Amino acid sequence: MNATPHPAAAAPDPSSIVRLSTAYWESQTLLTANRLRLFDFLADGARSAEEVAAGLHLDPRSTALFLRACAGLGFLTETSGQYANAPVAAAFLVSRSPAFMGNVIRYSDQLYATWGKLEDALRSGQPALPAETYLGDDPERTRGFVMAMHERALGIARALVPLLDLRGRRAMLDVGGGPGTYSVLLTERFPGLKSEVLELPGVAAVARELVAAAGASDRVSLRDGDYHSADFGSGKDVVLMSGMFHRESEAACRGLIARAAACLDAGGLLVVSDVFTDPGGTQPTFATMFGLNMMLTAPDGGVHADADVMRWMMDAGLRELRMAPLPPPMPHRVVMGVKP
Ligand SMILES: C[S@@+](CC[C@H](N)C(=O)[O-])C[C@H]1O[C@@H](n2cnc3c(N)ncnc32)[C@H](O)[C@@H]1O
């Protein structure tokens, strides 16, 4: 029997190998520029390499090479020896920009060394970074993690919030709600809706500050608790579970879904938003990489397939199941189900 050869098998091409074996050079260049606050330094106008070196206390020769690399990556422009922020850097990498992503990048920066321990984690089956470090034990890292989640949620919310029609709904439970960003934005968009964010104490403390700063303390409350054991209450009409299934096993996710379903009134909505794979688990690539990132940073961390989550919801008695992918570059997909 003649089988048609797989296209990738027909002509192996080493380009991806060459590219990926050095991809961390580019990552580290961006992470370092962000850490040095290079883009803030250039926010008010172009500077020479000597001025950047003097202003950021760097070595002049190294800085010249570094700035050229940043320009090569498209983050800076260079004109007659003067370096300026390119539009993408001005929009996302300058701290006074409303779309600043610096804390998200800083979180990746902090995980750079953790990724260097991938082999250890593969051998031991243990995360290379204890999750408690950034979920309360280390106050500075916890604050950094919460600020990173907040920045990321502000971006994702532009697609997630319009997707959810919560008109007429009054009581939301935001399980593992992190900075409370979605609760703040959803209760703003749907007057009459109040949300309770259930969070670990160290994270909740920072979230309280963010909710107060947003002027939303009258409609978003924070409750310290462990979502594995906390009472979800009753009479809810929305439960949001965003970005937490990737920390949990199938059994734990099923348990969380069952408890969410139990606390919902009839007609109540469960919304699960996360990075998910397609069935089979090997695509999209970002989701598989994200699974490794979670394996490195949480004991049960990984990535699930959205089709599996829909099945678990069905098993828990939820109906009207649907999945909506958020537009690129957001890797999230949203799975929803209604309690009959
Ligand atoms: C990736 S964050 C997502 C935060 C937020 N829902 C969002 O999407 O922006 C996962 C959150 O789950 C919280 N979390 C993890 N384990 C928890 C537990 N056992 N009980 C309560 N919250 C927990 C973490 O503190 C963190 O804020």
The ligand as an ORCA input file, in Angstrom:
! r2SCAN-3c Opt
* xyz 0 1
  C      -3.078     32.411     37.221
  S      -3.878     33.055     38.618
  C      -5.406     33.615     37.916
  C      -5.968     34.795     38.623
  C      -7.257     35.366     38.029
  N      -8.350     34.430     38.143
  C      -7.048     35.771     36.588
  O      -7.445     35.013     35.707
  O      -6.476     36.824     36.362
  C      -4.395     31.669     39.628
  C      -4.900     32.150     40.963
  O      -5.346     31.048     41.738
  C      -5.006     31.331     43.080
  N      -4.951     30.089     43.841
  C      -4.102     29.047     43.654
  N      -4.358     28.067     44.525
  C      -5.402     28.490     45.270
  C      -6.149     27.913     46.320
  N      -5.844     26.687     46.760
  N      -7.161     28.608     46.841
  C      -7.458     29.858     46.402
  N      -6.794     30.463     45.390
  C      -5.779     29.786     44.837
  C      -3.666     32.002     42.985
  O      -3.364     32.745     44.147
  C      -3.836     32.863     41.769
  O      -4.265     34.143     42.085
*
